[in-house]
Amino acid sequence: MDHALALLEELGPEARLLAGGHSLLPMMKLRLAQPEYLVDIDPLADELGYITLAGAELRVGAMTRHRDLLESPLLADTIFTDAERVIADPVVRNRGTIGGALCQADPSEDLSAVCAAVGARLVIRSRAGERVLDMHAFSLGPYETAVCPAELLTEIRVPRRSGSAYAKVDRRVGDWAIAAVGAALDVRDGVITHAGLALTAVGGELTVRAAEDALVGAGPEAFKRAAEIAAAQCDPVTDQRGSKEYKRHVVGVLCERVLQRAFARAQHSEEV
Ligand SMILES: Cc1cc2nc3c(=O)[nH]c(=O)nc-3n(C[C@H](O)[C@H](O)[C@H](O)COP(=O)(O)OP(=O)(O)OC[C@H]3O[C@@H](n4cnc5c(N)ncnc54)[C@H](O)[C@@H]3O)c2cc1C
């Protein structure tokens, strides 16, 4: 890692990290990215490819592949496995990394909403030291993050929520989302004590604060209202994937669905 950071510093902003290559290489083929140097961090796959439990949170190394997220017993029946099941196909999932996905920050990419919904914190390292950001500080907009040219995203810290879920509507298996929604809840005695609700591919903010506020202190009776708020507050555009009205409708339907599934999972985890 020290070598990679030294190279980034030495080569300057014309250098780009190459992780799984499943976003950067297509961008280079299309001439949308033309970096002068590539710093291949595949050799860091051992050092930065892990999912471990540290107290109340999970620590996920930035080079963890989609496939490892999908197959980890620590993430079974969570928003992560729901999302990973519908990200691309096995070829992409075998190579693509969580760090690459978050740093690419494609507005249709699924793991940003997943990390925002659970309230993940991201560890960014440079030769000068480390800083830790939440998703709101990390994600600056489409294709833009707070990671500077001489920095590397090293770890994603994921608080364990009592129940979480993700659902996506796409045109065909493995495609990018028309719209997708993630929910992460903490539930005690049937009452929601923490709510995270995040959207993919429909513009607006990553999370829907007003809908989250409507859920805290309530139970399933608040799901419909939260879904209405999310559908009203997202800001989709009409494109080849559908009209903005259709996408808004999908957001509402998916919100209710993921909230129900997250709540059911939370209740199940309370019982065991
Ligand atoms: C056909 C296809 C379908 C896809 N479908 C989906 C989908 O449905 N949903 C979805 O979410 N994604 C989808 N993807 C994207 C896929 O998940 C990519 O693997 C992922 O977005 C990028 O991960 P990577 O490791 O390949 O990153 P790379 O392509 O290697 O890098 C992407 C960017 O991140 C930077 N970067 C990488 N790692 C770091 C790091 N640790 N620190 C700082 N910067 C870093 C690179 O410099 C580059 O700018 C699809 C990709 C393909 C090719």
PDBQT file of the ligand as one rigid body, heavy atoms in Angstrom, charges set to zero:
ROOT
HETATM    1  C1  LIG A 301     -21.200  -5.139 -17.946  1.00  0.00    +0.000 C 
HETATM    2  C2  LIG A 301     -21.155  -4.457 -16.602  1.00  0.00    +0.000 A 
HETATM    3  C3  LIG A 301     -22.312  -4.367 -15.869  1.00  0.00    +0.000 A 
HETATM    4  C4  LIG A 301     -22.289  -3.737 -14.616  1.00  0.00    +0.000 A 
HETATM    5  N1  LIG A 301     -23.454  -3.682 -13.903  1.00  0.00    +0.000 NA
HETATM    6  C5  LIG A 301     -23.435  -3.092 -12.696  1.00  0.00    +0.000 A 
HETATM    7  C6  LIG A 301     -24.622  -3.017 -11.901  1.00  0.00    +0.000 A 
HETATM    8  O1  LIG A 301     -25.696  -3.503 -12.259  1.00  0.00    +0.000 OA
HETATM    9  N2  LIG A 301     -24.537  -2.391 -10.702  1.00  0.00    +0.000 N 
HETATM   10  C7  LIG A 301     -23.364  -1.859 -10.223  1.00  0.00    +0.000 A 
HETATM   11  O2  LIG A 301     -23.354  -1.327  -9.122  1.00  0.00    +0.000 OA
HETATM   12  N3  LIG A 301     -22.227  -1.939 -10.943  1.00  0.00    +0.000 NA
HETATM   13  C8  LIG A 301     -22.236  -2.527 -12.149  1.00  0.00    +0.000 A 
HETATM   14  N4  LIG A 301     -21.080  -2.592 -12.883  1.00  0.00    +0.000 N 
HETATM   15  C9  LIG A 301     -19.849  -1.950 -12.360  1.00  0.00    +0.000 C 
HETATM   16  C10 LIG A 301     -19.034  -2.959 -11.576  1.00  0.00    +0.000 C 
HETATM   17  O3  LIG A 301     -19.644  -3.136 -10.310  1.00  0.00    +0.000 OA
HETATM   18  C11 LIG A 301     -17.574  -2.484 -11.384  1.00  0.00    +0.000 C 
HETATM   19  O4  LIG A 301     -16.798  -3.549 -11.042  1.00  0.00    +0.000 OA
HETATM   20  C12 LIG A 301     -17.341  -1.488 -10.303  1.00  0.00    +0.000 C 
HETATM   21  O5  LIG A 301     -18.169  -0.387 -10.530  1.00  0.00    +0.000 OA
HETATM   22  C13 LIG A 301     -15.909  -0.971 -10.297  1.00  0.00    +0.000 C 
HETATM   23  O6  LIG A 301     -15.084  -1.777  -9.550  1.00  0.00    +0.000 OA
HETATM   24  P1  LIG A 301     -13.632  -2.123 -10.078  1.00  0.00    +0.000 P 
HETATM   25  O7  LIG A 301     -12.913  -2.759  -8.946  1.00  0.00    +0.000 OA
HETATM   26  O8  LIG A 301     -13.739  -2.861 -11.344  1.00  0.00    +0.000 OA
HETATM   27  O9  LIG A 301     -13.023  -0.647 -10.299  1.00  0.00    +0.000 OA
HETATM   28  P2  LIG A 301     -12.071  -0.065 -11.437  1.00  0.00    +0.000 P 
HETATM   29  O10 LIG A 301     -12.764  -0.092 -12.742  1.00  0.00    +0.000 OA
HETATM   30  O11 LIG A 301     -10.728  -0.660 -11.360  1.00  0.00    +0.000 OA
HETATM   31  O12 LIG A 301     -11.971   1.452 -10.911  1.00  0.00    +0.000 OA
HETATM   32  C14 LIG A 301     -13.062   2.333 -10.968  1.00  0.00    +0.000 C 
HETATM   33  C15 LIG A 301     -12.615   3.727 -10.504  1.00  0.00    +0.000 C 
HETATM   34  O13 LIG A 301     -12.346   3.717  -9.095  1.00  0.00    +0.000 OA
HETATM   35  C16 LIG A 301     -10.983   4.090  -8.809  1.00  0.00    +0.000 C 
HETATM   36  N5  LIG A 301     -10.562   3.224  -7.717  1.00  0.00    +0.000 N 
HETATM   37  C17 LIG A 301     -10.643   1.866  -7.682  1.00  0.00    +0.000 A 
HETATM   38  N6  LIG A 301     -10.283   1.411  -6.468  1.00  0.00    +0.000 NA
HETATM   39  C18 LIG A 301      -9.961   2.491  -5.721  1.00  0.00    +0.000 A 
HETATM   40  C19 LIG A 301      -9.529   2.666  -4.357  1.00  0.00    +0.000 A 
HETATM   41  N7  LIG A 301      -9.366   1.633  -3.520  1.00  0.00    +0.000 N 
HETATM   42  N8  LIG A 301      -9.285   3.932  -3.911  1.00  0.00    +0.000 NA
HETATM   43  C20 LIG A 301      -9.453   4.997  -4.742  1.00  0.00    +0.000 A 
HETATM   44  N9  LIG A 301      -9.884   4.885  -6.037  1.00  0.00    +0.000 NA
HETATM   45  C21 LIG A 301     -10.133   3.657  -6.513  1.00  0.00    +0.000 A 
HETATM   46  C22 LIG A 301     -10.237   3.845 -10.119  1.00  0.00    +0.000 C 
HETATM   47  O14 LIG A 301      -9.103   4.665 -10.217  1.00  0.00    +0.000 OA
HETATM   48  C23 LIG A 301     -11.316   4.201 -11.133  1.00  0.00    +0.000 C 
HETATM   49  O15 LIG A 301     -11.370   5.589 -11.297  1.00  0.00    +0.000 OA
HETATM   50  C24 LIG A 301     -21.076  -3.196 -14.122  1.00  0.00    +0.000 A 
HETATM   51  C25 LIG A 301     -19.907  -3.295 -14.884  1.00  0.00    +0.000 A 
HETATM   52  C26 LIG A 301     -19.934  -3.912 -16.120  1.00  0.00    +0.000 A 
HETATM   53  C27 LIG A 301     -18.664  -4.014 -16.893  1.00  0.00    +0.000 C 
ENDROOT
TORSDOF 0
